[in-house]
Amino acid sequence: MTKRKQSAAEALECVKSGDTILVGGFGLIGAPLTLIDELTQKDVDGLTIVSNNLGESGKGLGILLNQGKIKKGIGSYFTSNRDVGDKYQAGEIELELLPQGTLAESIRAGGAGLGGYYTTTGAGTDLAKGKEEREIDGVTYVLEKAIRGDVALIRAHKADTLGNLVYYKTARNFNPLMATAAKTVIVEVDEIVEPGELNPEEVVTPHLFVDAIIEAKQVLTKEGVVTV
């Protein structure tokens, strides 16, 4: 049984307006640029995007932002894209800012089936406003809810046709966590191999989390994003 799809369009057939989509990457590093590009061409809107940031101006998720397809962004580093601040000030997008570790842990909690967890991060600051607080052993904690998505768009280095994934250095970032926390997980990779060709000790995301795989057509290089 192969999870390989012939195109990004085929892989993204399940995405619909109003979906919550988890998108891997730290800036453009480890971002599924081929899938994002195809999403910009898809007739959907009202999306909630969970990602460390919303791309860069005119790049990656930044294109989707400028198309007006994103209703809400949940992340930790929106200032990498000046367009995000402009659209927020204009009332064109909702934003939920989370400390980076909290974002990662909330996604992990979603993948682990937890409803939420308590953390001291953000306690006593504006980030805790409207959230439940609880004192434990004399320390104030904030309740953070788990994050789950309808779809996760993931970038890995290699996959076998079953869906086992290997990542490349820091391009790994949020991707393995997001692969556990969505109903449908779609992955783009540099190379797809046959079962048994991956070193099992290097597999980070087991195949049971993955629903579809494509080969990357857009990659990040020193010169920028290029089509291959």
Secondary structure, DSSP 4 states (H G I P E B T S, - for coil): ---B-S-HHHHTTT--TT-EEEE--BTTBT--HHHHHHHHTSS--SEEEESSS--BTTBTHHHHHHTT-EEEEEES-GGG-HHHHHHHHTTS-EEEE--HHHHHHHHHHHHTT-SEEEESTTTTSGGGTTS-EEEETTEEEEEEE---EEEEEEE-SEEETT--EE--GGGGTTHHHHTTSEEEEEEEESEEE-TT-S-GGG--B-GGG--EEEE-SEEEETTEEEE-
